[in-house]
Amino acid sequence: MSIKYTFISTDGKKCDIVTVSKDLLKNATMDAEVFDDLVMEFRKQNMTISDAYYKAEEIHEQYFGRPRYSDHLSYKVSYSYRHKKT
């Protein structure tokens, strides 16, 4: 698996995809929808939602040096809020 970084210039145009150092990513985080997609990819591998969440967190920590959510319950609440039917 690889993560691609696309930067947006000040005029709104996309820049090239680049590789950046881990230090630059220290204060960054994975977009919530991208994290959801990652969890769903693991679910397709017959993982439980809990196992898929922890595997996604493991990858997030590998790239960004910290977890995306404080715990599994926090992720579930956030996911439910984002996908709430109105």
Backbone as JSON, one array per atom type, in Angstrom:
{
  "sequence": "MSIKYTFISTDGKKCDIVTVSKDLLKNATMDAEVFDDLVMEFRKQNMTISDAYYKAEEIHEQYFGRPRYSDHLSYKVSYSYRHKKT",
  "N": [[0.84, -1.16, 0.0], [0.46, 2.25, -0.7], [0.76, 5.73, 0.03], [-0.26, 8.61, -1.54], [0.69, 11.95, -2.07], [-0.85, 14.88, -2.84], [-0.45, 18.15, -3.52], [-2.03, 21.31, -3.23], [-1.77, 24.24, -5.04], [-1.47, 27.82, -4.42], [-3.08, 29.07, -6.29], [-5.09, 27.31, -6.66], [-4.71, 25.16, -8.36], [-3.8, 21.77, -8.9], [-0.76, 20.36, -7.77], [2.25, 18.51, -8.58], [2.43, 15.0, -7.72], [4.14, 14.11, -4.89], [6.9, 12.87, -2.89], [7.28, 13.06, 0.53], [9.11, 13.93, 3.52], [8.98, 12.12, 6.64], [9.02, 13.81, 8.82], [7.7, 16.1, 7.97], [5.11, 15.23, 7.98], [4.38, 15.09, 10.6], [2.46, 16.7, 12.02], [0.28, 16.22, 10.53], [-2.67, 14.49, 9.33], [-4.65, 11.66, 8.34], [-7.3, 12.03, 6.07], [-10.68, 11.81, 7.15], [-12.56, 10.41, 5.55], [-10.88, 8.96, 3.9], [-9.67, 7.35, 5.79], [-11.93, 5.86, 6.53], [-12.34, 4.5, 4.1], [-10.07, 2.9, 4.09], [-10.53, 1.28, 6.34], [-12.8, -0.07, 5.38], [-11.67, -1.47, 3.25], [-10.13, -3.34, 4.64], [-12.21, -4.67, 5.9], [-13.27, -6.03, 3.76], [-11.55, -8.1, 3.61], [-12.49, -9.99, 5.29], [-12.23, -9.2, 7.96], [-13.17, -8.32, 11.31], [-15.07, -5.41, 12.22], [-13.84, -4.12, 14.3], [-11.21, -5.21, 14.28], [-10.46, -4.34, 11.73], [-10.5, -1.58, 12.1], [-8.39, -1.27, 14.0], [-6.23, -2.16, 12.48], [-6.19, -0.21, 10.46], [-5.6, 2.0, 12.05], [-3.04, 1.29, 12.84], [-1.63, 1.55, 10.43], [-2.05, 4.28, 10.0], [-0.63, 5.36, 12.18], [1.91, 4.5, 11.5], [2.52, 6.1, 9.27], [1.94, 8.74, 10.1], [2.71, 9.04, 12.72], [1.07, 9.05, 14.94], [-2.1, 8.07, 16.41], [-5.24, 8.17, 14.56], [-7.75, 8.37, 15.71], [-8.92, 8.47, 19.13], [-9.82, 6.08, 20.22], [-11.56, 2.96, 19.48], [-14.33, 3.35, 19.92], [-14.56, 6.12, 19.66], [-14.0, 6.38, 16.95], [-16.24, 5.01, 15.87], [-18.37, 6.68, 16.69], [-17.7, 9.05, 15.35], [-17.79, 8.13, 12.69], [-20.5, 7.41, 12.49], [-21.7, 9.91, 12.84], [-20.76, 11.28, 10.53], [-22.0, 9.81, 8.54], [-24.67, 10.02, 8.93], [-28.09, 9.71, 8.32], [-30.27, 12.07, 6.94]],
  "CA": [[0.0, 0.0, 0.0], [1.22, 3.5, -0.7], [-0.03, 6.95, 0.19], [0.2, 9.64, -2.47], [0.47, 13.29, -1.57], [-1.08, 15.87, -3.87], [-0.53, 19.47, -2.9], [-2.78, 22.31, -3.99], [-1.06, 25.52, -5.04], [-2.29, 28.95, -3.97], [-4.06, 29.44, -7.31], [-6.11, 26.28, -6.71], [-4.35, 24.07, -9.26], [-3.08, 20.67, -8.25], [0.67, 20.25, -8.06], [2.68, 17.13, -8.79], [2.45, 14.07, -6.6], [5.51, 14.12, -4.4], [7.23, 12.13, -1.69], [7.71, 14.01, 1.55], [9.73, 13.3, 4.68], [8.09, 11.81, 7.76], [8.98, 14.99, 9.69], [6.69, 17.01, 7.45], [3.8, 14.66, 8.26], [4.2, 15.01, 12.05], [1.22, 17.34, 12.46], [-0.75, 15.92, 9.54], [-3.51, 13.33, 9.63], [-5.36, 11.11, 7.19], [-8.66, 12.49, 5.94], [-11.62, 10.86, 7.75], [-13.14, 9.56, 4.52], [-9.82, 8.05, 3.46], [-9.56, 6.37, 6.87], [-13.09, 4.98, 6.35], [-12.07, 3.63, 2.95], [-9.07, 1.94, 4.52], [-11.23, 0.33, 7.2], [-13.66, -0.9, 4.53], [-10.79, -2.4, 2.51], [-9.81, -4.44, 5.55], [-13.45, -5.44, 6.1], [-13.41, -6.92, 2.59], [-10.66, -9.24, 3.86], [-13.17, -10.75, 6.33], [-11.88, -8.77, 9.31], [-14.25, -7.68, 12.05], [-14.95, -3.95, 12.17], [-12.86, -3.75, 15.32], [-9.88, -5.56, 13.76], [-10.19, -3.46, 10.59], [-10.18, -0.27, 12.67], [-7.05, -1.3, 14.6], [-5.26, -2.28, 11.38], [-6.11, 1.11, 9.84], [-4.86, 2.86, 12.99], [-1.63, 0.88, 12.76], [-1.08, 2.18, 9.23], [-2.03, 5.72, 10.23], [0.49, 5.65, 13.08], [3.15, 4.27, 10.76], [2.78, 7.23, 8.38], [1.76, 10.05, 10.71], [3.32, 9.06, 14.03], [0.07, 9.09, 16.01], [-3.38, 7.51, 15.96], [-6.22, 9.09, 13.97], [-8.81, 8.49, 16.71], [-8.45, 8.1, 20.47], [-10.13, 4.67, 20.43], [-12.53, 2.4, 18.55], [-15.62, 3.99, 20.14], [-14.47, 7.46, 19.07], [-14.14, 6.19, 15.49], [-17.63, 4.64, 15.58], [-19.19, 7.88, 16.85], [-17.35, 9.94, 14.25], [-18.3, 7.52, 11.46], [-21.96, 7.53, 12.52], [-22.02, 11.32, 12.64], [-20.52, 11.64, 9.13], [-22.87, 9.05, 7.65], [-26.02, 10.14, 9.46], [-29.16, 9.95, 7.34], [-31.08, 13.23, 7.34]],
  "C": [[0.88, 1.23, 0.0], [0.26, 4.67, -0.53], [0.58, 7.98, -0.74], [-0.18, 11.0, -1.9], [0.31, 14.23, -2.75], [-1.26, 17.21, -3.16], [-1.28, 20.41, -3.82], [-2.02, 23.64, -3.89], [-2.01, 26.64, -4.65], [-3.31, 29.39, -5.01], [-5.12, 28.36, -7.52], [-5.81, 25.12, -7.63], [-3.59, 23.0, -8.49], [-1.62, 20.68, -8.7], [0.99, 18.78, -8.31], [2.52, 16.3, -7.53], [3.9, 13.94, -6.17], [5.66, 13.19, -3.2], [7.78, 13.14, -0.69], [8.29, 13.24, 2.74], [8.7, 13.08, 5.78], [7.97, 13.0, 8.7], [7.89, 15.96, 9.26], [5.28, 16.53, 7.81], [3.47, 14.64, 9.75], [2.86, 15.57, 12.51], [0.06, 17.11, 11.48], [-1.59, 14.74, 10.02], [-4.22, 12.9, 8.35], [-6.78, 11.67, 7.21], [-9.62, 11.42, 6.47], [-12.21, 9.91, 6.72], [-12.12, 8.56, 3.99], [-9.62, 6.96, 4.51], [-10.71, 5.37, 6.78], [-12.86, 4.0, 5.21], [-11.07, 2.54, 3.31], [-9.7, 0.87, 5.41], [-12.09, -0.61, 6.35], [-12.85, -1.88, 3.68], [-10.43, -3.59, 3.38], [-11.04, -5.29, 5.85], [-13.68, -6.42, 4.97], [-12.55, -8.17, 2.74], [-11.2, -10.09, 5.02], [-12.69, -10.43, 7.74], [-13.13, -8.23, 9.99], [-14.04, -6.17, 11.95], [-13.9, -3.47, 13.15], [-11.43, -4.03, 14.83], [-9.49, -4.65, 12.6], [-9.81, -2.06, 11.08], [-8.75, -0.26, 13.21], [-5.96, -1.43, 13.54], [-5.08, -0.93, 10.68], [-5.35, 2.08, 10.74], [-3.37, 2.56, 12.96], [-0.95, 1.54, 11.56], [-1.01, 3.69, 9.41], [-0.85, 6.11, 11.11], [1.83, 5.48, 12.38], [3.51, 5.49, 9.91], [2.78, 8.58, 9.09], [2.26, 10.15, 12.15], [2.36, 9.14, 15.21], [-1.23, 8.49, 15.49], [-4.31, 8.58, 15.39], [-7.33, 9.39, 14.98], [-8.27, 8.04, 18.07], [-8.72, 6.63, 20.78], [-11.22, 4.24, 19.43], [-13.9, 3.06, 18.69], [-15.65, 5.39, 19.53], [-14.62, 7.39, 17.55], [-15.6, 5.9, 15.13], [-18.55, 5.85, 15.68], [-18.96, 8.84, 15.69], [-17.92, 9.43, 12.93], [-19.82, 7.69, 11.4], [-22.4, 8.97, 12.26], [-21.86, 11.72, 11.17], [-21.49, 10.97, 8.18], [-24.34, 9.04, 8.11], [-27.01, 10.44, 8.33], [-30.01, 11.12, 7.83], [-32.48, 13.15, 6.78]]
}
